[in-house]
Amino acid sequence: MTSVRTSHLLPTYARVDLAFERGEGAWLIATDGERYLDFTSGVAVNALGHAHPHLLAAIAEQVALAIENLLAYEQIAALKARLEEENLYLQEEARAEKAFGDVVGETPAILGVLADVRKVAKTDSTVLVTGETGTGKELVVRAIHGLSARKDKLLVKVNCAALPAGVIESELFGHEKGAFTGALTRRAGRFELANRGTLFLDEIGDLPLELQAKLLRVLQDGEFERVGGTQTMKVDVRLIAATNRDLQQAVREERFRADLFYRLNVFPIVIPPLRKRLQDVPRLARHFAMLYSAKMGKHIGPPGPDVLDRLSTYSWPGNVRELQNVIERAVILSSKGRFELGEIAAAAPAAGGGGKQAARSLEDVEREHIVAVLEGTGWRVSGDRGAAKILGLKRTTLEARMKKLAIARRA
């Protein structure tokens, strides 16, 4: 190879490594486009002349390849972005399916509820969920939280019916050390625990009247003081309330503040009772049968048509919770791989089976149902075979309901 000084030939240059028909070579191309230097031959000639036509062809080939690679990269980047968008969409759909996983039904009534849940979940608006006992209010609340922007924060639940009036204020707002007898340390309340998350007030209709004004202040201003404290606390909480009571009637009877009701009733969701969507009973029964069969490790077939017909003619005063408990007991009693309902619902009154039953109040129906379950358990409240377990309630909640409904064991 001939050594050539390039300072006077090519003051500014770029190196290009190319392969030609006569062999490989390294080329220095002048930025003015006039000269190049072939290190293989050491001869400098006009870059635009006809001495080496392979140079332009080789450069064109390399440029075309670079453009092709660039276009391919852009296509790959676009496909990658699309896949990421689809993945996010599928994650949202999976999250929605998981949130609605325990809400089973295809009737227009329940599908309307799920549509409302999707609409309100993305907001921070207060939601009031109403419905009879056992309709699945808590499942709807959990679905709202699971689809919301606060899903990664806590969902804190407070059962207003299960706490005595003297305790619920401390539970909600916390207390300072020495605020009352037994307050040995400072304690944060549920509002503080739910900061930046969701607070679920169950059985809001049982909240004492004297605490309703304090709750209203938190909803309006996000401020409160701990019991026995003077420091104003600020929180960012999304509130969801639920009740089986007629709050409008309670407002008329001055048992519930009208201003609090209107503040809670921003987005009401009414869950229909099971007797108004009996078409969902077969699907619910199969769902619970499969759930408890897997949970108990028993290989039991689905409920047969005769069982589903019997279940579909029952009025279900205890709603979905009662159906769930009936199916659980049936799975326990079933053997030989066949689902057997037995006589569990044999004495059940038929839907619409008489004006006298329809005229009974909800509390009368609830009282009768709780008493029947207590008698079936020998008045055992707690434990795996206790009434609280069968009814799907906490022991304290059942005891509170028994006290409220004046249920006591006969001597």
C-alpha positions as CSV (number, residue, x, y, z in Angstrom):
1,M,0.0,0.0,0.0
2,T,1.3,3.4,-0.9
3,S,1.6,5.9,1.9
4,V,0.1,9.3,1.0
5,R,-0.2,12.5,3.0
6,T,-3.8,13.6,3.0
7,S,-3.6,17.0,4.7
8,H,-3.3,18.9,1.4
9,L,-5.6,16.6,-0.6
10,L,-8.4,16.0,1.9
11,P,-8.4,18.6,4.7
12,T,-11.8,17.2,6.0
13,Y,-12.7,13.7,5.2
14,A,-14.8,10.6,6.3
15,R,-13.7,7.0,6.3
16,V,-15.8,4.4,4.4
17,D,-15.0,0.7,4.5
18,L,-16.4,-1.0,1.4
19,A,-16.0,-4.2,-0.6
20,F,-15.6,-4.1,-4.3
21,E,-15.3,-6.7,-7.1
22,R,-11.6,-6.3,-7.1
23,G,-11.3,-6.6,-3.4
24,E,-11.8,-4.7,-0.1
25,G,-10.6,-1.2,0.4
26,A,-10.7,1.8,2.7
27,W,-11.8,5.1,1.1
28,L,-11.4,8.6,2.3
29,I,-14.0,10.9,0.8
30,A,-13.5,14.7,0.7
31,T,-16.3,16.7,2.1
32,D,-16.4,18.9,-1.0
33,G,-17.2,15.8,-3.0
34,E,-14.3,16.3,-5.4
35,R,-11.6,13.8,-4.4
36,Y,-11.2,10.5,-2.7
37,L,-8.2,8.4,-1.8
38,D,-8.0,4.7,-2.3
39,F,-5.7,3.2,0.4
40,T,-5.6,0.0,-1.7
41,S,-4.0,1.7,-4.7
42,G,-2.9,4.9,-3.1
43,V,-4.3,6.8,-6.2
44,A,-6.3,10.0,-5.8
45,V,-8.8,10.7,-8.6
46,N,-12.0,12.7,-9.3
47,A,-14.8,11.2,-7.0
48,L,-17.5,12.0,-9.6
49,G,-15.5,10.7,-12.6
50,H,-15.6,7.3,-14.3
51,A,-12.4,6.0,-12.9
52,H,-14.1,4.0,-10.1
53,P,-17.8,3.6,-10.8
54,H,-18.1,0.9,-8.1
55,L,-17.7,3.5,-5.4
56,L,-21.0,5.3,-6.1
57,A,-22.8,2.0,-6.4
58,A,-21.4,0.7,-3.1
59,I,-22.3,3.9,-1.3
60,A,-25.8,3.8,-2.7
61,E,-26.2,0.2,-1.5
62,Q,-25.0,1.1,2.0
63,V,-27.3,4.1,2.2
64,A,-30.3,2.0,1.0
65,L,-29.5,-0.6,3.6
66,A,-29.3,2.1,6.3
67,I,-32.7,3.6,5.3
68,E,-34.2,0.1,5.2
69,N,-32.9,-0.6,8.8
70,L,-34.3,2.8,10.0
71,L,-37.7,2.0,8.6
72,A,-37.7,-1.4,10.1
73,Y,-36.7,0.1,13.5
74,E,-39.6,2.5,13.2
75,Q,-42.0,-0.3,12.5
76,I,-40.7,-2.3,15.4
77,A,-41.0,0.7,17.7
78,A,-44.6,1.3,16.6
79,L,-45.5,-2.4,17.1
80,K,-43.9,-2.3,20.5
81,A,-45.9,0.8,21.5
82,R,-49.1,-0.9,20.3
83,L,-48.3,-4.0,22.3
84,E,-47.7,-2.0,25.4
85,E,-51.1,-0.2,24.9
86,E,-52.8,-3.5,24.4
87,N,-51.1,-4.9,27.5
88,L,-52.3,-2.0,29.6
89,Y,-55.8,-2.5,28.3
90,L,-55.8,-6.2,29.0
91,Q,-54.5,-5.5,32.5
92,E,-57.4,-3.1,33.1
93,E,-59.8,-5.7,31.8
94,A,-58.3,-8.3,34.0
95,R,-58.5,-6.0,37.0
96,A,-62.1,-5.3,36.2
97,E,-62.8,-9.0,35.9
98,K,-61.1,-9.7,39.2
99,A,-63.0,-6.9,40.8
100,F,-66.3,-8.3,39.6
101,G,-65.2,-11.9,40.2
102,D,-67.6,-12.5,43.1
103,V,-70.5,-10.5,41.6
104,V,-72.4,-13.2,39.6
105,G,-75.4,-12.5,37.4
106,E,-76.7,-11.7,34.0
107,T,-80.0,-10.1,34.6
108,P,-80.5,-6.5,33.5
109,A,-80.8,-5.4,37.2
110,I,-77.4,-6.6,38.2
111,L,-75.7,-5.6,34.9
112,G,-77.0,-2.1,35.5
113,V,-75.3,-2.1,38.9
114,L,-72.0,-3.2,37.4
115,A,-72.3,-0.5,34.7
116,D,-72.7,2.1,37.5
117,V,-69.7,0.7,39.3
118,R,-67.5,1.2,36.3
119,K,-68.7,4.8,35.8
120,V,-68.1,5.9,39.3
121,A,-65.0,3.9,40.2
122,K,-62.6,6.3,38.3
123,T,-63.9,9.3,40.2
124,D,-63.4,10.3,43.9
125,S,-67.1,10.9,44.3
126,T,-68.9,9.7,47.5
127,V,-71.0,6.6,46.8
128,L,-74.0,5.4,48.8
129,V,-74.7,1.6,48.3
130,T,-78.2,0.5,49.5
131,G,-79.9,-2.8,49.5
132,E,-81.3,-5.5,51.8
133,T,-79.1,-7.6,54.1
134,G,-77.2,-10.2,52.1
135,T,-77.4,-8.6,48.7
136,G,-73.7,-8.2,48.3
137,K,-73.1,-4.5,49.2
138,E,-69.6,-5.1,50.4
139,L,-68.6,-6.9,47.1
140,V,-69.8,-3.8,45.2
141,V,-67.8,-1.5,47.4
142,R,-64.6,-3.6,46.9
143,A,-65.2,-3.6,43.2
144,I,-65.4,0.2,43.2
145,H,-62.2,0.5,45.2
146,G,-60.4,-2.1,43.0
147,L,-61.2,-0.2,39.8
148,S,-60.3,3.2,41.3
149,A,-57.1,5.2,41.2
150,R,-56.8,4.5,44.9
151,K,-56.6,0.7,44.4
152,D,-53.0,0.5,45.6
153,K,-54.0,2.1,48.9
154,L,-56.0,0.8,51.8
155,L,-59.7,0.0,51.8
156,V,-60.6,0.5,55.5
157,K,-63.9,-0.8,56.7
158,V,-65.9,0.3,59.7
159,N,-69.2,-1.5,60.7
160,C,-71.2,1.3,62.4
161,A,-73.7,-1.3,63.7
162,A,-71.2,-3.4,65.4
163,L,-69.6,-0.7,67.6
164,P,-71.1,0.8,70.7
165,A,-71.9,4.6,70.5
166,G,-69.1,5.3,73.0
167,V,-66.5,3.6,71.0
168,I,-67.3,4.5,67.4
169,E,-66.0,8.1,67.7
170,S,-62.6,6.9,68.8
171,E,-62.6,4.3,66.0
172,L,-63.3,6.8,63.3
173,F,-61.3,9.8,64.5
174,G,-58.7,8.3,66.9
175,H,-57.9,9.6,70.4
176,E,-55.1,11.2,72.3
177,K,-53.4,9.7,75.3
178,G,-55.6,10.2,78.4
179,A,-58.6,11.3,76.4
180,F,-60.8,8.9,78.5
181,T,-60.4,6.0,80.9
182,G,-58.2,3.3,79.3
183,A,-56.7,5.6,76.7
184,L,-53.1,4.8,77.6
185,T,-51.6,5.8,74.3
186,R,-52.4,7.9,71.3
187,R,-54.3,6.0,68.6
188,A,-54.9,6.9,65.0
189,G,-58.5,6.5,63.8
190,R,-59.8,4.9,60.7
191,F,-59.8,8.1,58.8
192,E,-56.1,8.5,59.3
193,L,-55.5,4.9,58.3
194,A,-57.5,5.4,55.1
195,N,-55.6,8.6,54.1
196,R,-55.2,8.6,50.3
197,G,-57.3,5.5,50.2
198,T,-60.9,4.5,50.6
199,L,-63.0,4.4,53.8
200,F,-66.0,2.1,53.8
201,L,-68.7,2.9,56.4
202,D,-71.0,-0.1,56.6
203,E,-74.5,0.2,58.1
204,I,-74.2,4.0,58.0
205,G,-77.8,4.2,59.1
206,D,-76.8,3.1,62.6
207,L,-74.4,5.9,63.1
208,P,-75.3,7.9,66.2
209,L,-76.9,11.2,65.5
210,E,-74.3,13.1,67.6
211,L,-71.5,11.8,65.4
212,Q,-73.2,12.6,62.1
213,A,-72.2,16.3,62.3
214,K,-68.6,15.4,62.8
215,L,-68.7,13.0,59.8
216,L,-70.3,15.7,57.7
217,R,-67.4,18.1,58.5
218,V,-64.8,15.5,57.3
219,L,-66.7,14.9,54.1
220,Q,-66.9,18.7,53.4
221,D,-63.5,19.9,54.6
222,G,-61.4,16.8,55.1
223,E,-60.7,18.0,58.7
224,F,-61.3,16.6,62.2
225,E,-59.7,16.4,65.6
226,R,-58.9,13.3,67.6
227,V,-61.0,12.6,70.7
228,G,-59.4,14.6,73.5
229,G,-57.1,16.5,71.0
230,T,-57.0,20.1,69.7
231,Q,-54.8,19.6,66.6
232,T,-56.8,19.7,63.4
233,M,-56.0,16.7,61.2
234,K,-56.4,16.8,57.4
235,V,-57.0,13.7,55.3
236,D,-57.6,12.8,51.7
237,V,-60.2,10.0,51.8
238,R,-62.7,8.7,49.4
239,L,-65.9,7.7,51.3
240,I,-68.2,4.8,50.4
241,A,-71.2,4.2,52.7
242,A,-73.7,1.3,52.7
243,T,-76.9,0.6,54.5
244,N,-79.9,-1.7,54.4
245,R,-82.1,1.0,55.9
246,D,-84.3,3.6,54.2
247,L,-82.3,6.8,55.0
248,Q,-84.9,9.0,53.5
249,Q,-87.5,7.7,56.0
250,A,-84.9,8.1,58.7
251,V,-84.5,11.8,57.7
252,R,-88.2,12.3,57.9
253,E,-88.2,10.8,61.3
254,E,-85.2,13.0,62.3
255,R,-83.0,10.0,63.1
256,F,-80.6,10.9,60.3
257,R,-79.3,14.4,59.3
258,A,-80.7,15.6,56.0
259,D,-77.5,17.4,55.1
260,L,-75.4,14.3,55.7
261,F,-77.8,12.2,53.6
262,Y,-77.5,14.6,50.7
263,R,-73.7,14.7,51.1
264,L,-73.6,10.8,51.0
265,N,-76.1,10.4,48.2
266,V,-73.9,11.9,45.5
267,F,-73.9,8.7,43.5
268,P,-76.5,6.1,44.8
269,I,-76.2,2.5,43.8
270,V,-79.2,0.3,44.7
271,I,-78.6,-3.5,44.7
272,P,-81.8,-5.4,43.9
273,P,-82.9,-8.3,46.2
274,L,-82.4,-11.8,44.9
275,R,-86.2,-12.4,44.7
276,K,-86.2,-9.7,42.0
277,R,-83.6,-11.5,39.9
278,L,-84.4,-15.1,40.4
279,Q,-83.0,-15.9,36.9
280,D,-79.6,-15.5,38.5
281,V,-80.2,-18.2,41.1
282,P,-79.0,-21.1,38.9
283,R,-75.8,-19.3,38.0
284,L,-75.2,-18.3,41.6
285,A,-75.9,-21.9,42.8
286,R,-73.4,-23.4,40.4
287,H,-70.8,-20.7,41.2
288,F,-71.1,-21.4,45.0
289,A,-71.2,-25.2,44.5
290,M,-67.9,-25.1,42.5
291,L,-66.4,-22.7,45.0
292,Y,-67.1,-24.8,48.1
293,S,-66.3,-28.1,46.4
294,A,-62.8,-26.8,45.6
295,K,-62.4,-25.3,49.0
296,M,-63.4,-28.6,50.7
297,G,-61.5,-30.8,48.3
298,K,-64.7,-32.7,47.3
299,H,-65.4,-33.8,43.8
300,I,-69.1,-33.0,43.5
301,G,-71.0,-32.4,40.3
302,P,-73.0,-29.3,39.7
303,P,-76.6,-28.9,41.0
304,G,-79.1,-30.8,38.8
305,P,-82.1,-29.3,37.1
306,D,-84.5,-30.5,39.8
307,V,-82.3,-28.7,42.5
308,L,-82.1,-25.5,40.5
309,D,-85.9,-25.5,40.0
310,R,-86.4,-25.8,43.8
311,L,-83.9,-23.1,44.5
312,S,-85.5,-20.8,41.9
313,T,-89.0,-21.0,43.6
314,Y,-87.7,-19.8,46.9
315,S,-88.2,-16.1,47.9
316,W,-84.7,-15.8,49.6
317,P,-85.4,-13.3,52.4
318,G,-81.7,-13.6,53.2
319,N,-80.8,-12.9,49.6
320,V,-77.4,-14.0,48.1
321,R,-75.9,-14.7,51.5
322,E,-78.6,-17.1,52.4
323,L,-78.3,-18.9,49.1
324,Q,-74.5,-19.1,49.6
325,N,-75.0,-20.7,53.0
326,V,-77.6,-23.2,51.7
327,I,-75.2,-24.3,49.0
328,E,-72.3,-24.6,51.5
329,R,-74.3,-26.8,53.7
330,A,-75.4,-28.9,50.7
331,V,-71.8,-29.4,49.7
332,I,-70.9,-30.5,53.2
333,L,-73.8,-33.0,53.2
334,S,-73.3,-34.3,49.6
335,S,-71.4,-37.5,48.9
336,K,-70.7,-40.0,46.2
337,G,-69.9,-37.2,43.8
338,R,-73.5,-36.0,43.5
339,F,-74.8,-32.6,44.6
340,E,-77.7,-33.2,47.1
341,L,-79.8,-30.4,48.4
342,G,-81.6,-32.5,50.9
343,E,-84.4,-31.0,53.0
344,I,-82.5,-27.7,53.7
345,A,-84.9,-25.6,51.7
346,A,-87.9,-28.0,51.9
347,A,-89.9,-25.7,54.2
348,A,-89.0,-22.6,52.3
349,P,-92.1,-20.5,51.3
350,A,-92.5,-20.0,47.6
351,A,-91.9,-16.6,46.0
352,G,-95.1,-14.5,46.2
353,G,-96.6,-17.2,48.3
354,G,-99.1,-15.0,50.2
355,G,-99.9,-11.4,51.0
356,K,-99.3,-12.0,54.7
357,Q,-95.6,-12.8,54.1
358,A,-95.2,-9.9,51.7
359,A,-96.6,-7.5,54.3
360,R,-94.0,-8.4,56.9
361,S,-91.3,-5.8,57.6
362,L,-87.7,-6.5,56.8
363,E,-86.8,-6.6,60.4
364,D,-89.4,-9.3,61.1
365,V,-88.0,-11.4,58.2
366,E,-84.4,-10.8,59.5
367,R,-85.4,-11.7,63.1
368,E,-87.1,-14.9,62.0
369,H,-84.2,-15.9,59.9
370,I,-81.6,-15.3,62.6
371,V,-83.7,-17.2,65.2
372,A,-84.0,-20.1,62.8
373,V,-80.3,-20.3,62.3
374,L,-79.6,-19.9,66.0
375,E,-82.0,-22.8,66.8
376,G,-80.3,-24.9,64.2
377,T,-76.9,-24.4,65.9
378,G,-78.3,-24.8,69.4
379,W,-77.9,-21.1,69.9
380,R,-74.2,-21.2,69.4
381,V,-73.1,-17.8,68.1
382,S,-69.3,-18.2,67.4
383,G,-67.1,-21.0,66.1
384,D,-67.0,-22.9,62.8
385,R,-70.5,-24.3,63.3
386,G,-71.9,-21.2,65.0
387,A,-74.7,-18.9,63.7
388,A,-72.3,-16.1,62.8
389,K,-70.3,-18.4,60.5
390,I,-73.5,-19.7,58.8
391,L,-74.9,-16.2,58.3
392,G,-71.6,-14.9,57.0
393,L,-71.3,-12.3,59.8
394,K,-68.7,-11.4,62.4
395,R,-69.6,-12.5,65.9
396,T,-69.8,-8.9,67.1
397,T,-72.0,-7.9,64.2
398,L,-74.4,-10.8,64.9
399,E,-74.5,-10.0,68.6
400,A,-75.3,-6.3,67.7
401,R,-78.1,-7.4,65.4
402,M,-79.5,-9.7,68.0
403,K,-79.5,-6.9,70.6
404,K,-81.1,-4.5,68.1
405,L,-83.8,-7.0,67.1
406,A,-84.4,-8.1,70.7
407,I,-83.5,-11.7,70.0
408,A,-82.9,-13.7,73.2
409,R,-82.9,-17.5,73.9
410,R,-86.1,-18.6,75.6
411,A,-85.6,-20.2,79.0
